Amino acid sequence: MTPKGVEHSEIRYRDPVHNIIALDSAQDEDRLLISLIDTSEFQRLRRIKQLGLALYTYQGAEHSRFTHSLGVMHIMTRVLNKLAVDYKILPETRIAARAAALLHDIGHGPFSHVIEKTTKIKHENWTKQILLDPNTEVNQVLSNYDRGLPKRLVDIYEHKYSSPFASQLVSSQLDCDRFDYLLRDSLMTGAKYGNYDLEWIIHSIKLDPVEERIYVSAKGLYAVEEYLQARFYMFRQVYFHHSLRASENMLNSIFRRAVDLLAEGNLGFYQTDSPLAKLLAARLMTTREFLNLDDHDIMFYIKQWMGEKDPILKDLCSRFINRRLFKSIDVNWSEVNEEEFLTAAREIVTKAGFSVDYYLLRDSAGDVPYFGPYSPNTTEPKTQIYVEVKRHTNNQRCEITEVSNVVRQMRGFKLDRLCFPKEISQEMYDLLSQWQIN
């Protein structure tokens, strides 16, 4: 009920996945979330694409971390509302979980995960720093609501929070983050592999009041199987698409070359002491400096570097801006002599006048966050999904692979590729063909 003298005001965010995400400014909790959304740190997420360079492959993949984060918060709210029907959830836990869902990606740098490979900067660490830095608007909004709230959010991210289910719902094998990005990425790329029955999963989620961990009722088993299959095929068909990965590897090459030139004193265009210059030189940045970086900064510099004297950086940037992407081949390293094959590949690249350091790129799945099918680890409860099963007259909970042949038979797959300029693609295809024949 709206307090007397307070005007009811619902803020609506129109969303392509969830239709309407509504927050009521007359409610303390929602007013906090609205204030967090309006901070400069959260608004910055509008300028960071959710799927990095996927738009080079899927032209509709222009969605941002901003829209995704709103979606995660919305799903978190729905799950908490569902659980609250049967379980008592403390108000402190509820607001911490909703805020943690909203702010879980606030530490992402330009192009999301792509730049992390070169800079070694982990967005999870920046998220914590942004939350705890008293100079950020996010920290001030959280602290004004409850002085201990920033630390509670960090505890949720680190799986140290007093109510473990809150951490599970933010980051686990069955979390609100994945619930949203699978549906959102599937919709925006046009690939249908990520569709699954979110409604039935939410309906099936339950809470163990003793251990305070979530599990799924027996009627939700098939929906969870579908969700895990959706994630598997999104990785295989979308996140690991040849062109998408080629563009990411090219961007990585651009930054490696820029880093090398800067170290040699041969990088022409860069602004001394700018956040990007510090990023290239691996120098410490303040929170504010990091928050000044977004996708637009990276594209600005790449366009400027198209005019560099260095032929390698100039060429790589031109290819990237004009989408002249590298080609790639899949290599089963168990079937070839790796050293001999790479030696032959390097000869092809060098003969064509390219530097092997920047134009022959190895690509593997090891750098992809959260990659792989479901594979429980008994020492990490957050990696497990538990479902309820009916055995005789009792209901028991067990890890999902104990009752699901579908999940148990899911297997990972290797991503082992070589990326190279299109000009030498025929020679590289012929090389691979020769080795496969032999």
Buried (B, 14 or more C-beta within 10 A) or exposed (E): EEEEEEEEEEBEBEBEBBEEBEBBBBBEBBBBBBBBBEBEBBEBBEBBBBBBBBBBBBEEBEBBBBBBBBBBBBBBBBBBEBBEEEBEBEEBBBBBBBBBBBBBBBBBBBBBBBBBBBBEBBBBEBBBBBBBBEEBBBBBBBBEBBEEBBBBBBBBBEBEBBBBBBBBBBBBBBBBBBBBBBBBBBBBBEBEBBBBBBEBBBBBBBBBEEEBBBBBBBEBBBBBBBBBBBBBBBBBBBBBBBBBBBBBBBBBBBBBBBBBBBEEEEBEBBEEEBBBBBBBEEEEBEBBBBBBBBBEBBBEBBBEBBEBEBEBBBBBBBBBEEEEBBBBBEBEEEEBEEEEBBEBBBEBBEEEEBBBBBBBBEBEBEBBEBBBBBEBEEEEBBBBBBBBBEEEEEEBBBBBBEBBEBBEEBEEEEBBBBBBBEEBBEBBEEBBEEBEEE
